[in-house]
């Protein structure tokens, strides 16, 4: 698993974690925001009216209403990115990462508007009478770039597993195990059966289920979030301040958190922002292509609301819960994931400034880093490593404390272990101790610091169950539309079987590996979609002008 994770990280270094990617993603959003005259601001009120059905026309082709299409698209975006993803962004980049999530969402509102409008405009009716759309169709039917459409469709199928499938069930199972001590295999088996029952019914059943789940889960999560925020109201000012003051300088060290450079906070914030609202990724347009809309722009206007609701509203609530509760910089007892475990040469402490600076340079990979990973053997006596200043154990980007090596789940280990390039080489040993935590586990701890007390932590597994499960449902639809484009209706059932099998497997897979795989898959969709959008920028502007011209004409006649 460590080898595979390192390989995926290497690939991600050329994609989502590369220096160019955040600038490309934000640059496309900024270009269209300026080119179309800030549509996310000017058309915001009108978008709510379209969503409410005020301008609907009878006999319009489509499978779902505006609200059902939005609910399906939201269910595809409101998931672990809002709960585990925000926590991961803060864990990696500190409070400053929230600022860049906001910027990604604001510009993403325009990006979403463009990709949904173009995809709806070039949708088609399939063999079974349902609508199919998405970036692959405008790439093929308008740009005559079938090769690009094929790349996007293949990436969509891969991303359906790496974004909508594996991270979702992994976080659900992790949260259920931590809170209710339910075996991840049991969680995976039960939800896999339910997933199969829903997705076999196609878009109409998917839309019916998600349109009921989304409002319930949103309300429950908002109530839980506000219970923590108001309980820690004295810390809200400081939390907001840390988001803005560190936005262009990087997040300063605090508690067990050793600090994050500007580049790291910027990259992680944009990356997690994309994972949260998926603007530019080309996934939501597949759901919106099913909507009954007489003009593609009207459905594009509805999609403007997605990044606002998903990132600016829900992710902000999550961020304030984590920051105001203070748990993001505290160490907690936990089982150390091997992929987060690191042995470095030399003795370091997070209690003195010189060591903190050295550790900061190591974790943020700055040019002045002098720390090297440890290679050698470690003597362990009665569960405790005998260091003599030769090495320091890091876990989850923090100096680990009270570290114990155990076997068979409970017995203290005595013997020698080998460490190769910072990695522990012995599979039958568990390492436990105190360190920072991340992903859904961090958000769950934060929710226990509110008016509901320890009972607050139960909000996370319940909302995560609904958030993540609905995301998996929506992404199964995205994947099967890509399959239909590539091989036709005959490929849908085999895809669905494989999708459910992958869902079950990921329930007990390593968390870090799943998040890394999802980061790679996201960018494999995003790059072709951004290219297609830019090539059609003039057509997009003309389509929007035509919509408002017809809209004004109809209103004058009334």
C-alpha positions in Angstrom: 0.0 0.0 0.0 2.8 2.4 0.8 4.5 1.7 -2.5 1.2 2.3 -4.4 0.5 5.5 -2.4 4.0 6.8 -3.2 3.5 6.0 -6.9 0.2 7.9 -6.9 1.8 10.8 -5.1 4.4 10.9 -7.8 1.8 11.1 -10.5 -0.1 13.7 -8.5 3.1 15.8 -8.5 2.6 16.3 -12.2 -1.2 16.9 -11.9 -3.2 18.3 -8.9 -0.1 19.0 -6.7 1.9 20.6 -9.6 2.5 24.4 -9.3 0.6 25.1 -12.5 -2.7 23.4 -11.6 -4.2 25.8 -9.0 -3.4 28.8 -11.3 -4.9 27.0 -14.3 -8.1 26.2 -12.4 -8.5 29.6 -10.9 -7.4 31.3 -14.1 -10.2 29.7 -16.2 -12.7 30.7 -13.6 -11.3 34.3 -13.5 -11.3 34.5 -17.3 -14.9 33.6 -17.6 -15.9 35.7 -14.6 -14.4 38.8 -16.4 -15.4 37.7 -19.9 -19.1 37.2 -19.0 -19.3 40.1 -16.6 -19.5 38.4 -13.2 -22.5 36.2 -13.8 -22.2 34.6 -10.3 -23.2 38.1 -8.9 -25.5 39.5 -11.6 -27.6 36.4 -12.1 -27.6 35.0 -8.6 -31.2 36.2 -7.7 -32.5 35.1 -11.1 -31.0 31.6 -10.6 -33.2 31.1 -7.5 -36.3 32.0 -9.5 -35.3 29.5 -12.2 -34.8 26.8 -9.6 -38.3 27.5 -8.2 -39.8 26.8 -11.6 -41.0 30.4 -12.3 -40.0 30.2 -16.0 -40.8 26.5 -16.7 -42.5 25.6 -20.0 -44.8 22.7 -20.6 -43.6 19.9 -22.9 -39.9 20.5 -22.3 -37.7 17.5 -22.9 -35.8 16.0 -19.9 -36.0 13.4 -17.2 -35.8 15.6 -14.0 -36.9 19.0 -12.7 -34.5 21.8 -12.0 -34.6 21.0 -8.3 -34.0 17.3 -8.9 -31.1 17.9 -11.2 -29.6 20.4 -8.6 -30.2 17.9 -5.8 -28.5 15.1 -7.8 -25.5 17.4 -8.6 -25.3 18.6 -5.0 -25.5 15.0 -3.7 -22.5 14.4 -6.0 -20.5 17.3 -4.5 -21.8 17.6 -0.9 -20.0 14.6 0.6 -16.7 13.8 2.2 -15.2 17.0 0.7 -17.4 19.0 3.0 -16.6 16.9 6.1 -13.4 15.1 5.6 -12.0 17.3 2.8 -12.2 20.6 4.7 -10.6 18.9 7.8 -7.8 17.6 5.5 -7.3 21.0 4.0 -6.9 22.6 7.4 -4.7 19.7 8.6 -2.4 20.3 5.6 -2.5 24.0 5.0 -3.9 25.5 8.3 -6.6 28.1 8.4 -5.3 29.8 5.2 -6.5 26.9 3.2 -10.1 28.0 3.9 -9.6 31.3 2.2 -8.4 29.6 -1.0 -11.4 27.2 -0.8 -13.6 30.3 -0.9 -11.8 31.8 -3.9 -12.1 28.5 -5.7 -15.8 28.4 -5.0 -16.5 32.1 -6.0 -14.7 31.7 -9.4 -16.1 28.1 -9.6 -19.7 29.5 -9.7 -18.9 30.9 -13.2 -16.9 27.8 -14.2 -19.9 25.7 -13.3 -22.3 28.0 -15.2 -20.2 27.6 -18.4 -19.7 23.8 -18.3 -23.3 23.1 -17.5 -24.7 25.4 -20.2 -22.5 23.9 -22.9 -23.1 20.3 -21.8 -26.9 20.8 -21.7 -26.8 22.5 -25.1 -25.3 19.4 -26.8 -27.0 16.6 -24.9 -28.6 13.7 -26.7 -31.5 11.2 -26.2 -30.2 7.6 -25.7 -31.6 4.3 -26.8 -33.7 3.9 -23.7 -35.3 7.3 -24.1 -33.3 9.1 -21.3 -31.1 12.1 -21.8 -27.3 11.9 -21.8 -25.0 14.9 -21.7 -21.7 16.1 -20.3 -18.5 17.6 -21.6 -17.8 14.5 -23.7 -20.8 15.4 -25.9 -19.9 19.0 -26.6 -16.3 17.9 -27.2 -17.6 15.4 -29.8 -20.6 17.1 -31.4 -19.4 20.7 -31.4 -15.6 20.6 -31.3 -15.3 17.5 -33.4 -12.6 16.3 -31.0 -13.7 12.8 -30.3 -10.3 11.8 -29.0 -10.6 14.5 -26.2 -14.2 13.3 -25.5 -13.0 9.7 -25.1 -10.2 10.8 -22.8 -12.7 12.7 -20.7 -15.2 9.8 -20.6 -12.5 7.3 -19.5 -11.4 9.8 -16.9 -15.0 10.1 -15.7 -15.2 6.4 -15.2 -11.9 6.3 -13.3 -13.0 9.4 -11.3 -16.4 7.8 -10.4 -14.4 5.4 -8.4 -11.7 7.8 -7.1 -14.0 10.6 -6.3 -17.6 9.5 -5.8 -17.1 5.9 -4.7 -14.0 5.0 -2.7 -13.4 8.1 -0.5 -17.1 8.2 0.4 -17.5 4.7 1.8 -14.0 4.9 3.3 -15.0 7.9 5.4 -18.3 6.5 6.3 -16.8 3.2 7.5 -14.0 5.1 9.4 -16.5 7.3 11.1 -18.8 4.4 12.0 -16.0 2.4 13.5 -14.6 5.3 15.5 -18.0 6.3 16.9 -20.1 3.1 17.1 -17.3 0.5 16.8 -19.0 -1.1 13.8 -16.6 -3.3 11.7 -15.9 -1.5 8.4 -16.7 -4.7 6.5 -20.2 -4.7 7.9 -20.7 -1.1 7.0 -19.5 -1.7 3.5 -21.6 -4.8 3.0 -24.9 -3.2 4.1 -24.4 0.1 2.2 -23.2 -1.8 -1.0 -26.5 -3.6 -1.1 -28.5 -0.4 -0.7 -26.4 1.3 -3.3 -27.1 -1.5 -5.8 -30.8 -1.2 -5.1 -30.8 2.5 -5.9 -28.6 2.8 -8.9 -30.2 -0.1 -10.9 -33.3 2.2 -11.2 -31.4 4.8 -13.2 -31.6 8.6 -13.1 -35.3 8.8 -12.2 -34.9 6.7 -9.0 -31.6 8.4 -8.3 -33.1 11.9 -8.6 -36.1 10.8 -6.4 -33.8 9.5 -3.6 -31.3 12.4 -3.7 -34.0 15.1 -3.8 -35.2 13.8 -0.4 -31.8 13.1 1.2 -30.1 16.4 0.3 -32.5 18.8 2.2 -32.6 16.5 5.3 -28.9 16.1 5.5 -28.3 19.8 5.0 -30.6 20.8 7.8 -29.1 18.3 10.2 -25.6 19.4 9.4 -26.3 23.1 9.8 -28.0 22.6 13.2 -25.0 20.5 14.4 -22.5 23.1 13.1 -24.2 26.0 14.7 -24.3 24.2 18.0 -20.5 24.1 18.0 -20.0 27.6 16.6 -22.2 29.3 19.1 -20.8 27.2 22.0 -17.3 28.5 21.0 -18.5 32.0 19.9 -15.6 33.7 21.7 -13.2 32.0 19.3 -15.0 32.9 16.1 -13.4 36.3 15.7 -9.9 34.7 16.0 -10.8 31.9 13.7 -11.9 34.3 10.9 -8.8 36.4 11.5 -6.5 33.4 11.1 -8.2 32.6 7.7 -7.5 36.1 6.3 -4.2 37.1 8.0 -2.5 33.9 6.9 -4.0 33.8 3.4 -0.9 35.2 1.6 1.8 34.3 4.1 1.0 30.7 5.0 -0.4 29.4 8.3 1.6 29.9 11.4 2.5 27.1 13.9 -0.1 26.5 16.6 0.0 23.7 19.2 0.9 20.4 17.6 0.4 22.0 14.1 3.9 22.9 12.8 2.8 25.5 10.2 2.2 25.5 6.5 3.9 27.6 3.8 1.8 29.9 1.5 2.4 27.5 -1.5 1.2 24.5 0.5 -1.9 26.3 1.9 -2.8 27.7 -1.5 -2.4 24.4 -3.3 -4.2 22.4 -0.7 -7.0 24.9 -0.4 -7.6 25.1 -4.2 -7.3 21.3 -4.5 -9.7 20.6 -1.7 -12.0 23.3 -3.0 -12.2 21.5 -6.3 -12.9 18.2 -4.6 -15.6 19.9 -2.6 -17.6 21.7 -5.4 -16.1 20.0 -8.5 -16.4 23.2 -10.5 -14.4 22.7 -13.7 -14.3 18.9 -13.3 -17.2 18.3 -15.6 -19.1 16.0 -13.4 -22.2 18.1 -12.4 -23.0 18.9 -16.1 -23.8 15.2 -16.6 -26.6 15.5 -13.9 -27.9 18.8 -15.2 -28.1 17.4 -18.7 -31.1 15.4 -17.6 -33.1 18.5 -16.5 -36.2 19.7 -18.3 -35.1 23.1 -19.5 -36.2 25.0 -22.7 -32.9 26.8 -22.9 -29.4 25.5 -21.8 -28.6 28.8 -20.1 -31.4 28.4 -17.7 -30.0 25.2 -16.4 -26.5 26.8 -16.3 -28.0 29.5 -14.1 -29.3 26.9 -11.6 -25.8 25.4 -11.4 -24.4 28.7 -10.2 -26.0 27.9 -6.8 -24.0 24.7 -6.3 -20.5 26.1 -5.3 -22.3 28.7 -3.2 -24.3 26.1 -1.2 -21.6 23.4 -1.2 -18.4 25.4 -0.5 -19.2 28.9 0.6 -22.0 27.8 3.0 -21.4 24.2 4.1 -17.6 24.1 3.9 -17.4 27.4 5.8 -19.5 25.9 8.6 -17.2 22.9 8.8 -14.1 25.2 8.8 -15.5 27.4 11.6 -16.5 24.3 13.7 -12.9 22.9 13.4 -11.1 26.2 14.0 -13.3 27.5 16.8 -13.2 24.2 18.7 -9.3 24.2 18.6 -9.1 20.5 17.8 -7.2 21.1 14.6 -3.9 21.8 16.5 -4.4 19.3 19.3 -2.9 15.7 19.5 -5.2 12.8 20.2 -4.7 9.1 20.9 -5.1 7.1 17.7 -3.8 4.2 15.6 -1.1 5.3 13.3 -1.7 4.8 9.6 1.5 3.5 8.0 1.2 6.0 5.1 1.1 8.9 7.7 4.0 7.4 9.7 7.5 8.8 9.2 10.8 8.3 11.0 13.3 11.1 10.6 17.0 11.2 11.5 17.9 13.1 14.7 16.0 14.2 17.8 13.4 16.9 17.4 10.8 18.4 19.6 7.8 20.7 18.8 8.4 22.4 22.2 11.3 24.6 21.1 11.5 27.1 18.3 14.7 25.9 16.4 13.3 22.4 16.1 9.9 23.7 15.0 11.5 25.7 12.2 13.5 22.7 11.1 10.4 20.5 11.1 8.5 23.2 9.2 11.1 23.2 6.5 10.9 19.4 6.3 7.1 19.1 6.2 6.7 21.9 3.7 9.6 20.8 1.5 11.3 24.2 1.5 14.8 24.7 0.1 16.4 25.1 3.5 15.4 21.7 4.7 18.2 19.8 6.3 16.3 16.9 7.9 16.7 13.4 6.3 14.6 10.3 6.7 15.9 7.7 9.1 17.5 4.4 7.9 18.4 1.7 10.3 17.1 -0.5 13.0 15.0 0.4 16.1 15.2 -1.5 19.4 11.8 -1.8 21.0 11.5 -2.9 24.7 8.1 -3.5 26.2 6.4 -1.5 23.4 8.7 1.6 23.7 11.3 2.5 21.0 14.8 3.1 22.4 15.9 6.2 20.5 19.0 7.7 22.1 18.5 10.7 19.9 19.0 8.8 16.7 15.5 9.4 15.3 12.1 11.1 15.8 8.8 9.6 15.0 6.3 11.8 13.1 2.7 10.9 12.4 0.1 13.0 10.6 2.6 15.9 10.1 3.2 16.2 13.8 5.7 14.9 16.4 4.2 11.8 17.8 3.9 11.3 21.6 3.5 8.3 23.9 4.3 6.0 21.0 3.8 2.3 21.6 4.5 -0.7 19.4 2.0 -3.5 19.8 1.2 -6.9 18.3 -2.0 -8.9 18.2 -4.0 -5.8 19.0 -2.9 -5.5 22.6 0.5 -7.1 23.5 3.5 -4.8 23.9 6.2 -5.7 21.3 9.8 -6.4 22.3 12.4 -6.9 19.6 14.0 -5.1 16.7 12.3 -3.4 13.7 13.8 -2.1 10.5 13.2 1.4 9.1 13.9 2.0 5.4 13.8 5.6 4.2 11.5 6.6 7.1 9.1 3.7 6.6 8.6 1.0 9.2 9.2 -2.5 7.7 7.2 -4.9 9.7 3.5 -5.5 8.7 2.3 -7.4 11.9 3.1 -4.5 14.2 0.6 -1.7 15.1 1.9 1.7 16.2 -0.3 3.8 18.5 0.1 7.1 20.3 -0.8 10.8 20.3 -0.7 12.9 17.1 -2.7 15.3 15.1 -5.7 13.7 13.2 -7.3 14.6 9.9 -10.2 13.9 7.6 -13.6 12.9 9.0 -12.0 11.9 12.4 -11.0 15.5 13.0 -14.4 16.9 12.2 -16.0 14.3 14.5 -13.8 15.4 17.4 -14.7 19.1 16.7 -18.4 18.3 16.8 -18.0 16.9 20.4 -17.0 20.5 21.5 -20.4 22.1 21.3 -23.8 22.2 23.2 -24.4 18.6 22.5 -21.2 17.6 24.2 -19.9 14.1 23.4 -23.2 13.3 21.7 -22.2 15.9 19.1 -19.7 13.5 17.6 -22.6 11.3 16.5 -23.8 14.0 14.1 -20.8 13.3 11.8 -21.3 9.6 11.2 -25.0 10.2 10.6 -24.6 13.2 8.2 -21.6 11.6 6.6 -23.6 8.5 6.0 -26.2 10.6 4.1 -23.7 13.0 2.5 -21.3 10.3 1.3 -23.9 7.7 0.3 -25.8 10.2 -1.8 -22.5 11.2 -3.4 -21.8 7.6 -4.4 -25.3 7.4 -5.9 -24.8 10.5 -8.0 -21.4 9.4 -9.2 -22.7 6.1 -10.3 -24.8 8.0 -12.8 -21.9 10.1 -14.0 -19.9 6.9 -14.6 -22.7 5.1 -16.4 -23.4 8.0 -18.7 -19.7 7.9 -19.7 -20.0 4.2 -20.3 -23.0 4.8 -22.5 -21.0 7.4 -24.5 -18.1 4.9 -25.0 -19.8 1.6 -25.6 -23.5 2.1 -25.4 -26.2 0.8 -23.1 -24.7 -2.8 -23.0 -21.8 -1.6 -20.8 -24.0 0.0 -18.1 -24.8 -3.2 -16.0 -21.2 -4.5 -15.9 -20.1 -1.0 -14.8 -22.7 -0.9 -12.0 -21.6 -4.3 -10.7 -17.9 -3.2 -10.7 -18.9 0.1 -9.1 -20.7 -1.7 -6.2 -17.7 -4.1 -5.8 -15.3 -1.2 -5.6 -17.5 0.5 -3.1 -17.4 -2.5 -0.8 -13.6 -2.9 -1.1 -12.9 0.7 -0.2 -14.8 0.4 3.1 -11.7 -1.3 4.7 -8.9 0.3 2.5 -6.3 2.7 3.8 -7.6 6.2 4.1 -4.6 8.1 2.8 -4.3 5.8 -0.3 -7.9 6.5 -1.2 -7.6 10.3 -0.9 -4.4 10.2 -3.0 -6.2 8.1 -5.7 -9.1 10.6 -5.7 -6.8 13.5 -6.2 -5.3 12.0 -9.3 -8.6 11.0 -10.8 -10.1 14.5 -10.3 -7.4 16.2 -12.5 -7.7 13.6 -15.2 -11.3 14.9 -15.8 -10.6 18.5 -15.2 -7.8 19.2 -17.7 -9.8 18.1 -20.8 -12.9 19.9 -19.6 -11.1 23.2 -19.1 -9.5 23.0 -22.5 -12.9 22.4 -24.1 -14.5 25.3 -22.3 -11.8 27.7 -23.4 -12.1 26.6 -27.0 -15.9 27.5 -26.8 -15.6 30.8 -25.0 -17.1 32.8 -27.9 -20.0 30.4 -28.3 -20.7 30.6 -24.6 -20.9 34.4 -24.7 -23.2 34.3 -27.7 -25.5 31.7 -26.1 -25.8 33.8 -22.9 -26.7 36.9 -25.0 -29.3 35.0 -26.9 -30.9 33.8 -23.7 -31.3 37.2 -22.2 -32.5 38.7 -25.6 -35.3 36.0 -25.8 -36.0 36.4 -22.0 -36.5 40.2 -22.3 -38.7 39.7 -25.4 -41.0 37.2 -23.7 -41.3 39.4 -20.6 -42.3 42.4 -22.7 -45.0 40.4 -24.5 -46.4 39.4 -21.1 
